[in-house]
C-alpha cells in the first residue's frame, strides 16, 4: 500500500501545492481558492489581482509557472490560455 507523503504534512506556501485547478478568467469573480502560483500552458499576457489586491499585468512564456499569490485572473487583457491555479487545501 502506498502511503501519502501528505498525510502528516503541514501545508506550506513554499510548496508543494496540494491541487491544481483550471482557471476561467473573469473580471468580476475571484478564484475559488487563492493560488500560491499559476501555471500557464500557452503564453501571452496574464492580468491578475495579487493577494495584496494589486492588479498586475505580466508576459509569460508557454509552460510557465508564475510563483505569485493570486486571487483573480482577469478576462480583460489576458491573452494567455490553459491557465491553472496551484492551491493549498
GUMI-426338 format. One record per residue (C-alpha): residue in one letter; x, y, z; chain. Coordinates in pm, whole numbers. Layout:
BEGIN
A_X_Y_Z_A
...
REM end
This chain:
BEGIN
X_0_0_0_A
X_128_349_-91_A
X_120_591_199_A
X_58_951_101_A
X_351_1180_185_A
X_90_1449_263_A
X_-76_1257_549_A
X_109_1426_837_A
X_248_1724_649_A
X_161_2083_733_A
X_69_2294_429_A
X_335_2545_331_A
X_341_2838_91_A
X_681_2719_-25_A
X_510_2413_-173_A
X_425_2179_-298_A
X_72_2269_-397_A
X_-192_2018_-294_A
X_-408_2054_-605_A
X_-416_2225_-943_A
X_-741_2379_-1067_A
X_-838_2508_-1412_A
X_-889_2885_-1427_A
X_-1160_3068_-1618_A
X_-1052_3432_-1634_A
X_-1313_3676_-1502_A
X_-1324_4049_-1440_A
X_-1578_4009_-1159_A
X_-1513_3677_-982_A
X_-1219_3578_-765_A
X_-1067_3232_-794_A
X_-1248_2969_-581_A
X_-924_2928_-381_A
X_-633_3173_-363_A
X_-350_3045_-581_A
X_2_3009_-442_A
X_120_3009_-806_A
X_-19_2990_-1159_A
X_72_2751_-1439_A
X_20_2867_-1799_A
X_20_2628_-2096_A
X_9_2889_-2376_A
X_198_3209_-2314_A
X_81_3566_-2355_A
X_-35_3841_-2126_A
X_-165_3745_-1784_A
X_-362_4006_-1586_A
X_-406_3915_-1220_A
X_-505_4058_-886_A
X_-244_3965_-626_A
X_-325_3859_-272_A
X_-241_4218_-173_A
X_-518_4342_-403_A
X_-288_4491_-667_A
X_-373_4447_-1035_A
X_-69_4337_-1234_A
X_-4_4255_-1599_A
X_284_4024_-1691_A
X_404_3847_-2004_A
X_460_3473_-1968_A
X_601_3209_-2198_A
X_446_2874_-2288_A
X_452_2626_-1999_A
X_534_2893_-1739_A
X_493_2883_-1366_A
X_431_3223_-1210_A
X_519_3190_-839_A
X_295_3466_-703_A
X_-15_3454_-487_A
X_-320_3548_-693_A
X_-686_3582_-609_A
X_-817_3671_-956_A
X_-720_3621_-1319_A
X_-886_3894_-1525_A
X_-1051_3825_-1861_A
X_-980_4173_-1996_A
X_-621_4190_-2112_A
X_-540_3822_-2054_A
X_-429_3653_-2376_A
X_-251_3355_-2215_A
X_-453_3034_-2205_A
X_-454_2695_-2040_A
X_-423_2865_-1703_A
X_-426_2660_-1383_A
X_-404_2768_-1021_A
X_-188_2577_-777_A
X_-361_2573_-439_A
X_-336_2450_-83_A
X_-623_2276_97_A
REM end
